[in-house]
Amino acid sequence: MTHHGSLLFLGITSSRALRLRHQTFRGIHINRSSNFVTHFANPPTRPPSIRTMSTARDTTDQSDITKMKTEPDGSFKRADASFRNTIQRGGKFEPERDRYHLYVSYACPWATRTLIVRKLKGIDEFIPVTVVSPRMGTHGWPFANADPFPGADSDPLYQSEHVKDLYLKAERNYGGRFTVPVLWDKKLQSIVNNESSEIIRMFNVAFNEFIPAEKAALDFYPVELRAEIDAVNEWIYPNINNGVYRSGFATTQAAYEKAVVELFDALDKVEKLLTGKDFLVGDRLTEADIRLWVTIIRFDPVYVGHFKCNIRTIRDGYPAIHKWMQKLYWNNDAFKSSTNFDHIKTHYYWSHAAINPTRIVPVGPIPNIRPL
Ligand SMILES: N[C@@H](CCC(=O)N[C@@H](CS)C(=O)NCC(=O)O)C(=O)O
């Protein structure tokens, strides 16, 4: 059966099927009948306007994509984090041993960035971590006392039931999203920062006086590579890190296709960058690798299926990215010990009921990551 034929089989009228065969957006043209993607100059753009999505199916009692912001064209927009303080000498949040606490989910790629840098820098000794249950429900992320799950913890500081309770403790009238990671200050009983890109920059330098010289010397955002790291982050974040979510949370065919094509275009670009190289920028591990890695490690186990990022897999479609991902996982315990595939897979497939109403967690891929 041809692709056109299969669309008809699925009950799509022939004129819609024909329209779906050839679509153009942001300079990329998909010929659905041939599966070829071509590029055009001067893509049309549209000014964004945001509204709260009301069209998604809300058949469950949980906090899922029904609360996500989307634009009128069905595309997903991530809200900015709200607590943006810095740990620094002379500031409100001074560097101190045993003052800060990290709340994470193993499922969350953003939180995993902070786990990796915490381990690499050896500050795990005095910044303890609490891991939530991967099943994000009605009240958001639960702790183990509210939802027991292997590898999840209860909140040792306040016996909170949900991450939400911490946000409301920090700010009684808080009206934003209750996201992880949360870097918590035990002294002021408040949130220092809930933006992973800023937390990893703090972890990179803020506690250097308390750690051995060789750990203090590790710099994942070195001055001489900053411009290049920033440049890479700038397109990897929207197209890959957030690109998988833009694909998965899209509520229109056009928004999905735009996101997924941009995602795979960006992966093609990364593949070229990593060919014959061990790291994205320079010849050393930087935050650019860490920020990308957390998305790539989730790609085949979750994003290919759950978020429909299935033009190619990492393991079979991107040899250089695949090798880079495997080497970091198998050769560096900071990466392996921060990765829990059970939490990762359970979270996505269980928590987004608008995408996966049965909540069935797929068995494959086997293995989640191939040996080197
Ligand atoms: N900008 C934040 C994003 C964090 C984020 O969106 N975390 C997700 C989990 S992967 C979350 O906690 N979502 C809960 C919600 O949105 O209700 C960061 O990078 O730290």
The ligand as an SDF file (V2000), in Angstrom:
LIG
                    3D

 20 19  0  0  0  0  0  0  0  0999 V2000
   14.0650   25.4410   32.8000 N   0  0  0  0  0  0  0  0  0  0  0  0
   14.0320   24.3510   33.6530 C   0  0  0  0  0  0  0  0  0  0  0  0
   13.0670   23.3240   33.1020 C   0  0  0  0  0  0  0  0  0  0  0  0
   12.8050   22.2670   34.1020 C   0  0  0  0  0  0  0  0  0  0  0  0
   11.5950   21.4210   33.7200 C   0  0  0  0  0  0  0  0  0  0  0  0
   10.8000   21.7760   32.8370 O   0  0  0  0  0  0  0  0  0  0  0  0
   11.4470   20.2660   34.4120 N   0  0  0  0  0  0  0  0  0  0  0  0
   10.3180   19.4140   34.1530 C   0  0  0  0  0  0  0  0  0  0  0  0
   10.7020   17.9510   34.2130 C   0  0  0  0  0  0  0  0  0  0  0  0
   11.7220   17.4370   32.9020 S   0  0  0  0  0  0  0  0  0  0  0  0
    9.3070   19.5720   35.2640 C   0  0  0  0  0  0  0  0  0  0  0  0
    9.6350   19.5280   36.4330 O   0  0  0  0  0  0  0  0  0  0  0  0
    8.0390   19.7170   34.8940 N   0  0  0  0  0  0  0  0  0  0  0  0
    6.9690   19.7950   35.8320 C   0  0  0  0  0  0  0  0  0  0  0  0
    5.8790   20.6800   35.3500 C   0  0  0  0  0  0  0  0  0  0  0  0
    6.1110   21.3660   34.3470 O   0  0  0  0  0  0  0  0  0  0  0  0
    4.8280   20.7040   35.9860 O   0  0  0  0  0  0  0  0  0  0  0  0
   15.4320   23.8040   33.8040 C   0  0  0  0  0  0  0  0  0  0  0  0
   16.1480   23.6210   32.8030 O   0  0  0  0  0  0  0  0  0  0  0  0
   15.8260   23.5840   34.9320 O   0  0  0  0  0  0  0  0  0  0  0  0
  1  2  1  0
  2  3  1  0
  2 18  1  0
  3  4  1  0
  4  5  1  0
  5  6  2  0
  5  7  1  0
  7  8  1  0
  8  9  1  0
  8 11  1  0
  9 10  1  0
 11 12  2  0
 11 13  1  0
 13 14  1  0
 14 15  1  0
 15 16  2  0
 15 17  1  0
 18 19  2  0
 18 20  1  0
M  END
$$$$
